[in-house]
Amino acid sequence: MEAHIIGIADFANLGLNGTINIIGMFNRLFSKEFPAIRSPAYLPTRITSGWDEPDREYLVSIVLLGKDGVENWRSDSQISLSRAAQIYPIFTTNTLVFSHPGLYEFRLLINGESKSSLALEVVTIEEDNA
């Protein structure tokens, strides 16, 4: 089985004929103050099963980890996947809170096993006093 986080976006949905629509992909957030709040964000993923994998249920999770390894956010979903299939689950966050600037990591897990990760950098911007 292969599983990937496609990106972090302002919006994503499934279109006609299995296409995936993604608007405003990013890997960096800017904030003047902390904690910084981001709401919402979309995390489109791609999960592909092989011919040798049986039809079954999977627990698919995405977690957001801070640089200290602490889990800041989590979303879990049960999916059914048949042999030689490809699906595009989209995870949506309501509110993400970033306590400090630095690197964060979204991690995609299938039945608790890490399959993919994507870094998100949260950056302090200075106020323009001009």
Short mmCIF file of the C-alpha atoms (twelve columns), coordinates in Angstrom:
data_MODEL
# 
_entry.id   MODEL 
# 
loop_
_atom_site.group_PDB 
_atom_site.id 
_atom_site.type_symbol 
_atom_site.label_atom_id 
_atom_site.label_alt_id 
_atom_site.label_comp_id 
_atom_site.label_asym_id 
_atom_site.label_seq_id 
_atom_site.Cartn_x 
_atom_site.Cartn_y 
_atom_site.Cartn_z 
_atom_site.pdbx_PDB_model_num 
ATOM 1   C CA . MET A 1   0.000   0.000  0.000   1 
ATOM 2   C CA . GLU A 2   1.159   3.496  -0.808  1 
ATOM 3   C CA . ALA A 3   -0.151  6.609  0.916   1 
ATOM 4   C CA . HIS A 4   0.858   10.250 0.471   1 
ATOM 5   C CA . ILE A 5   -0.152  13.658 1.731   1 
ATOM 6   C CA . ILE A 6   -0.529  15.645 -1.484  1 
ATOM 7   C CA . GLY A 7   -0.276  19.022 0.228   1 
ATOM 8   C CA . ILE A 8   -1.719  21.582 2.619   1 
ATOM 9   C CA . ALA A 9   -4.263  23.859 0.966   1 
ATOM 10  C CA . ASP A 10  -6.773  26.638 1.452   1 
ATOM 11  C CA . PHE A 11  -9.397  24.375 -0.155  1 
ATOM 12  C CA . ALA A 12  -9.718  20.926 -1.723  1 
ATOM 13  C CA . ASN A 13  -12.569 18.770 -2.960  1 
ATOM 14  C CA . LEU A 14  -13.301 15.834 -5.228  1 
ATOM 15  C CA . GLY A 15  -14.549 16.750 -8.684  1 
ATOM 16  C CA . LEU A 16  -16.210 14.831 -11.452 1 
ATOM 17  C CA . ASN A 17  -14.757 11.516 -12.595 1 
ATOM 18  C CA . GLY A 18  -12.506 11.165 -9.560  1 
ATOM 19  C CA . THR A 19  -10.462 14.321 -10.109 1 
ATOM 20  C CA . ILE A 20  -9.167  16.240 -7.119  1 
ATOM 21  C CA . ASN A 21  -9.352  20.037 -7.031  1 
ATOM 22  C CA . ILE A 22  -6.794  21.863 -4.888  1 
ATOM 23  C CA . ILE A 23  -6.682  25.639 -4.361  1 
ATOM 24  C CA . GLY A 24  -3.940  27.593 -2.588  1 
ATOM 25  C CA . MET A 25  -1.306  25.026 -1.623  1 
ATOM 26  C CA . PHE A 26  1.249   26.212 0.924   1 
ATOM 27  C CA . ASN A 27  4.030   24.949 3.201   1 
ATOM 28  C CA . ARG A 28  4.651   28.123 5.212   1 
ATOM 29  C CA . LEU A 29  2.441   30.233 7.491   1 
ATOM 30  C CA . PHE A 30  3.214   33.737 8.687   1 
ATOM 31  C CA . SER A 31  2.067   35.303 11.960  1 
ATOM 32  C CA . LYS A 32  2.749   38.511 13.861  1 
ATOM 33  C CA . GLU A 33  1.848   36.940 17.199  1 
ATOM 34  C CA . PHE A 34  1.662   33.584 18.914  1 
ATOM 35  C CA . PRO A 35  -0.210  31.453 19.451  1 
ATOM 36  C CA . ALA A 36  -1.060  31.657 15.741  1 
ATOM 37  C CA . ILE A 37  -4.398  30.309 14.580  1 
ATOM 38  C CA . ARG A 38  -5.182  28.856 11.149  1 
ATOM 39  C CA . SER A 39  -8.709  27.914 10.184  1 
ATOM 40  C CA . PRO A 40  -9.515  25.903 8.108   1 
ATOM 41  C CA . ALA A 41  -6.897  23.934 6.153   1 
ATOM 42  C CA . TYR A 42  -7.393  20.997 3.804   1 
ATOM 43  C CA . LEU A 43  -5.080  17.990 3.549   1 
ATOM 44  C CA . PRO A 44  -5.754  15.983 0.403   1 
ATOM 45  C CA . THR A 45  -4.209  12.511 0.407   1 
ATOM 46  C CA . ARG A 46  -3.796  9.653  -2.071  1 
ATOM 47  C CA . ILE A 47  -4.011  6.021  -0.968  1 
ATOM 48  C CA . THR A 48  -3.315  3.180  -3.392  1 
ATOM 49  C CA . SER A 49  -3.623  -0.542 -2.749  1 
ATOM 50  C CA . GLY A 50  -1.832  -3.249 -4.714  1 
ATOM 51  C CA . TRP A 51  -3.164  -6.326 -6.496  1 
ATOM 52  C CA . ASP A 52  -1.848  -8.503 -3.684  1 
ATOM 53  C CA . GLU A 53  -3.732  -6.637 -0.938  1 
ATOM 54  C CA . PRO A 54  -7.145  -7.965 0.120   1 
ATOM 55  C CA . ASP A 55  -10.313 -5.891 0.404   1 
ATOM 56  C CA . ARG A 56  -10.436 -4.571 3.956   1 
ATOM 57  C CA . GLU A 57  -10.996 -1.694 6.365   1 
ATOM 58  C CA . TYR A 58  -8.167  0.645  7.363   1 
ATOM 59  C CA . LEU A 59  -7.788  3.290  10.039  1 
ATOM 60  C CA . VAL A 60  -6.357  6.362  8.300   1 
ATOM 61  C CA . SER A 61  -5.053  9.155  10.539  1 
ATOM 62  C CA . ILE A 62  -3.357  12.493 10.047  1 
ATOM 63  C CA . VAL A 63  -1.552  14.062 12.988  1 
ATOM 64  C CA . LEU A 64  0.149   17.433 13.369  1 
ATOM 65  C CA . LEU A 65  3.333   17.248 15.422  1 
ATOM 66  C CA . GLY A 66  5.295   20.148 16.872  1 
ATOM 67  C CA . LYS A 67  9.094   20.245 16.907  1 
ATOM 68  C CA . ASP A 68  8.963   18.690 20.370  1 
ATOM 69  C CA . GLY A 69  7.056   15.692 18.956  1 
ATOM 70  C CA . VAL A 70  3.864   16.617 20.794  1 
ATOM 71  C CA . GLU A 71  0.653   15.912 18.907  1 
ATOM 72  C CA . ASN A 72  -1.168  19.225 18.316  1 
ATOM 73  C CA . TRP A 73  -4.050  17.948 16.173  1 
ATOM 74  C CA . ARG A 74  -5.400  14.614 14.938  1 
ATOM 75  C CA . SER A 75  -8.081  13.332 12.604  1 
ATOM 76  C CA . ASP A 76  -9.021  9.658  12.187  1 
ATOM 77  C CA . SER A 77  -11.151 8.025  9.518   1 
ATOM 78  C CA . GLN A 78  -12.156 4.420  8.781   1 
ATOM 79  C CA . ILE A 79  -11.958 3.613  5.075   1 
ATOM 80  C CA . SER A 80  -12.743 0.548  3.004   1 
ATOM 81  C CA . LEU A 81  -10.269 -0.166 0.252   1 
ATOM 82  C CA . SER A 82  -10.481 -2.896 -2.329  1 
ATOM 83  C CA . ARG A 83  -7.655  -4.611 -4.179  1 
ATOM 84  C CA . ALA A 84  -5.816  -2.431 -6.758  1 
ATOM 85  C CA . ALA A 85  -7.783  0.704  -5.855  1 
ATOM 86  C CA . GLN A 86  -6.859  4.372  -5.556  1 
ATOM 87  C CA . ILE A 87  -8.787  6.865  -3.411  1 
ATOM 88  C CA . TYR A 88  -8.326  10.502 -2.403  1 
ATOM 89  C CA . PRO A 89  -9.470  11.139 1.184   1 
ATOM 90  C CA . ILE A 90  -9.440  14.832 2.100   1 
ATOM 91  C CA . PHE A 91  -8.919  15.742 5.747   1 
ATOM 92  C CA . THR A 92  -10.200 19.132 6.915   1 
ATOM 93  C CA . THR A 93  -9.010  20.975 9.990   1 
ATOM 94  C CA . ASN A 94  -11.365 23.295 11.818  1 
ATOM 95  C CA . THR A 95  -8.804  25.244 13.818  1 
ATOM 96  C CA . LEU A 96  -5.065  24.704 14.119  1 
ATOM 97  C CA . VAL A 97  -3.186  26.448 16.927  1 
ATOM 98  C CA . PHE A 98  0.572   26.975 16.625  1 
ATOM 99  C CA . SER A 99  2.049   27.906 20.000  1 
ATOM 100 C CA . HIS A 100 5.407   29.055 18.612  1 
ATOM 101 C CA . PRO A 101 7.233   29.645 15.335  1 
ATOM 102 C CA . GLY A 102 9.212   26.764 13.866  1 
ATOM 103 C CA . LEU A 103 8.785   23.531 11.957  1 
ATOM 104 C CA . TYR A 104 5.701   21.380 12.339  1 
ATOM 105 C CA . GLU A 105 4.959   18.076 10.638  1 
ATOM 106 C CA . PHE A 106 1.775   16.520 9.297   1 
ATOM 107 C CA . ARG A 107 2.087   12.732 9.365   1 
ATOM 108 C CA . LEU A 108 -0.197  10.260 7.558   1 
ATOM 109 C CA . LEU A 109 -0.706  6.937  9.348   1 
ATOM 110 C CA . ILE A 110 -2.383  3.762  8.100   1 
ATOM 111 C CA . ASN A 111 -3.357  1.436  10.968  1 
ATOM 112 C CA . GLY A 112 -0.842  3.308  13.146  1 
ATOM 113 C CA . GLU A 113 2.072   2.937  10.701  1 
ATOM 114 C CA . SER A 114 3.638   6.139  9.344   1 
ATOM 115 C CA . LYS A 115 3.353   6.276  5.543   1 
ATOM 116 C CA . SER A 116 4.032   9.911  4.600   1 
ATOM 117 C CA . SER A 117 4.873   13.260 6.142   1 
ATOM 118 C CA . LEU A 118 4.863   16.893 5.106   1 
ATOM 119 C CA . ALA A 119 6.614   19.795 6.811   1 
ATOM 120 C CA . LEU A 120 4.919   23.099 7.615   1 
ATOM 121 C CA . GLU A 121 7.031   26.077 8.648   1 
ATOM 122 C CA . VAL A 122 5.437   28.715 10.877  1 
ATOM 123 C CA . VAL A 123 7.307   32.020 10.663  1 
ATOM 124 C CA . THR A 124 7.192   35.230 12.718  1 
ATOM 125 C CA . ILE A 125 6.790   38.375 10.640  1 
ATOM 126 C CA . GLU A 126 7.868   41.694 12.010  1 
ATOM 127 C CA . GLU A 127 5.437   44.596 12.052  1 
ATOM 128 C CA . ASP A 128 6.250   47.332 9.583   1 
ATOM 129 C CA . ASN A 129 6.685   50.524 11.621  1 
ATOM 130 C CA . ALA A 130 7.045   52.801 8.579   1 
# 
